């Protein structure tokens, strides 16, 4: 935790939650009968405070066997390489969010074609859903400088493997290249 008192968003876990999001009373850890697991439970209203992972939708835009990667201009992982993507908003499908994020970050408005994979890890508060997208010849991407400092299409042997932003980035790339036979 940053100051010893309040967790940052990155550090928010069930064991760091201190107050009920409904009434503001203190929470305590209790075993909840329906599944016999421990959760934060409000001492005031009894609300069980489940913290669920966020869903992140990403695209692997591909042209001629080369994957479009973006260098992040924001945290987390500022300066490292990944795909266009971001959080799924309420009322939005996962594929719709992937398309929106790709349009916002690199100016490509293309329909996701197929699932590359779903990636989740016990130590991370997100589930990443990765889609493949074919970029037609002649359609050019343009980076949104607020989120992307640089971008480019990479063949497998050109990928900056040591400068990838997330474990899921590496795993999705490996999955896509393996399936593509590249």
N, C-alpha and C positions, 0 to 999 in steps of 0.2 A: 504494500500500500504506500501511496506517495507521502502522506503526512502522519501515518499512524492512526488516523481517525476514519476517514471515508475512503472506500475503495474507488479506484477509477473504473471506467466502463470495462476496460480490459481485465481488471481484477475482480469484477463482480461475479461471484460464484455463490452457490447456496450457503457455503460456510462463512461468507462475508456479509450477507444480508442482515441488517440490524433492525429495520423498521418495516411495518406492514405497508404495502403500497395502497391499500384500501382505506385504512383508518389512521395510520401513523403510529400505532402502538408498537412496543418492542416485540420482537419475535424471539422464539427459543427453538432449539432443535428438539424434535419429538419424532418417535416412530409413529407413522401413520398406518392404521390398521389395514386398509385395503391392500397394500402390498408389502407391509412390514419393513419399509425403508424409512430412513430418517430424513425429514424435511424441515425447513424453517416454518413454524406455525405461529400465528399472531396470538399474543397473550390477551389481546382485547376482544377481537371479533372472531377468533378461531380460524381465520382464513389460512389455508395451506398455501404457502408461497412457492409454487413450482417455477423454476427458472429453466426455460426451454432454449435450446440453441437457436440462433438466427439462421435463416437460409440465405446463402449467397449463390447467385446465378452467374456463370461465366460462359464465354464463348471462346472457341478456338477457331478464329477465322483463318481459312486455308486457301491459298492460291498456288496452283502448280506444285503441290507437295510441300510448300513452305508455310509455316505457321506465323501469324501476326502476333508479336509480343509487344507489350508496352512497358516502358520504364516508369515506375510510379513517382509522381511529383508530390505525393501526400503520404502521411503515415496511415497505417503501419507499413513498414518495409519501404520507406522512402528511398528512391534510387535503385531499387531492385526491379527485376523483370517479372512480368506476369501476363495475364490475358485481360481483355476488357471484361469487367464484371462488377457486381456489387450486390447489396442487399435487396431481397424481394420485399416490396411494399405490400401493405394490407390491401386486399382486393385485386391483386395482380397475380397472374399465373407465373410459375417459375420460368417457363419459356418466354413469356412476355417480358419479364424482368431482364432476362438475358439479352433479348433484342433491344430493349430500352437502354440498358447500360452500354451495349456496343454502339448504339447510335449516339449516345451522349459522349462517350469517351473517344471514339475514333470515327464518328460520322458515317458509319455503315448501317443502313437500315435493311437488314436481311433476316429472313426467317431461319431460326435454328432448325437443322435438318435431322439430327440424331443425337442420342445421348452418348457421350464419351465415357462418363462415369459419375459416381457419387462418392464423395470423400468426406469422412468424418473421423475425428480423433478424440480420445478420452480427455485430452488436456486442452482442447480448443472449444470455444463456445459457438462454433458455426458448423453447418453442414454445407458443403460445396457441391453444386450440381453443374456439371460441365457439358456443354453442347458443341457439336461440330457445325461449322457454317462454311459453305463454299463461297468464296469471293470471286465474282466473274472478272475476266480480263477487262481492263479499261475502267473499272470502278475503283476509285482511289480513296484511301482512308486519309483522314486528317485529324491530328491529335488535338484534344481539348487541353490546352496548356494548364488549366487549373488542376487536372488530375494526372496528365501524361506529359512527361518531359521529353520523351523520345519514343519512337516506335520503328519497327521494321519487320520484314518477313524473313524467317530463318529456316534453313534446312536443318535436318537433325544434327549434322556435324558442325553447324554454326551456332547452335543454341548456347547462350552464356550459362552453362549448367551450374557454375559456382556462384552465380549472381541472381539466382531465381528467388523470388520473394517468399514463397510458401512451399511447404511440403506437398500440398495438393497441386501446385503448379507443375512440379517435377513428375508427380505420379500421373497426372492427366496427359502431359506430353508423352511420357513413356507409353501409356495406354494407347494414345492416338497413333503414334508412330508404329507400334506393334501391330495394331489392327490394319493400318494402311500398308503395312509391309514395306515401310521405308526404313 
